Amino acid sequence: MIFNGHTQDSIAALDQDIMADIQTMYADGMVGNHNLVYLLGTLVTGVFNYLRAETATPFSLAKVLGPAHDYIFPPLSEEQKKQQANEQLLSFMTMAPGFDKKRFNRG
């Protein structure tokens, strides 16, 4: 791991659980194959949704990737979820005719 920019001190500071997770990711090929897993998952999701019956539930990337989805897209913290909700609401509201952001400024 030293060749990845780590020093012997930073490696020594890792606890057993984190080191085991890193070793598992290397062994499973997840580290370094991040984009490959994402692209293949997206392709499979698209093909499955194309082939599914019209009344069937659509497939999602999270359903196709399973546990690898949390590795590729780490779950958001509570603060990040609130920020994302605010940004999505603002984006939705800006599409309304005559929207004026100045109405919502606090101060």
URBELNOR-V84556 format. One record per residue. N is the residue number from 0. RES is the residue in one small letter. SS is DSSP state (H for helix, E for strand, - for the rest). Layout:
<<N:RES:SS> <N:RES:SS>>
This chain:
<<0:m:-> <1:i:H> <2:f:H> <3:n:H> <4:g:-> <5:h:-> <6:t:-> <7:q:H> <8:d:H> <9:s:H> <10:i:H> <11:a:H> <12:a:-> <13:l:-> <14:d:-> <15:q:H> <16:d:H> <17:i:H> <18:m:H> <19:a:H> <20:d:H> <21:i:H> <22:q:H> <23:t:H> <24:m:H> <25:y:H> <26:a:H> <27:d:H> <28:g:-> <29:m:-> <30:v:-> <31:g:-> <32:n:-> <33:h:H> <34:n:H> <35:l:H> <36:v:H> <37:y:H> <38:l:H> <39:l:H> <40:g:H> <41:t:H> <42:l:H> <43:v:H> <44:t:H> <45:g:H> <46:v:H> <47:f:H> <48:n:H> <49:y:H> <50:l:H> <51:r:-> <52:a:-> <53:e:-> <54:t:-> <55:a:-> <56:t:-> <57:p:-> <58:f:-> <59:s:-> <60:l:H> <61:a:H> <62:k:H> <63:v:H> <64:l:H> <65:g:-> <66:p:-> <67:a:H> <68:h:H> <69:d:H> <70:y:H> <71:i:H> <72:f:-> <73:p:-> <74:p:-> <75:l:-> <76:s:-> <77:e:H> <78:e:H> <79:q:H> <80:k:H> <81:k:H> <82:q:H> <83:q:H> <84:a:H> <85:n:H> <86:e:H> <87:q:H> <88:l:H> <89:l:H> <90:s:H> <91:f:H> <92:m:H> <93:t:H> <94:m:-> <95:a:-> <96:p:-> <97:g:-> <98:f:-> <99:d:-> <100:k:H> <101:k:H> <102:r:H> <103:f:H> <104:n:-> <105:r:-> <106:g:->>
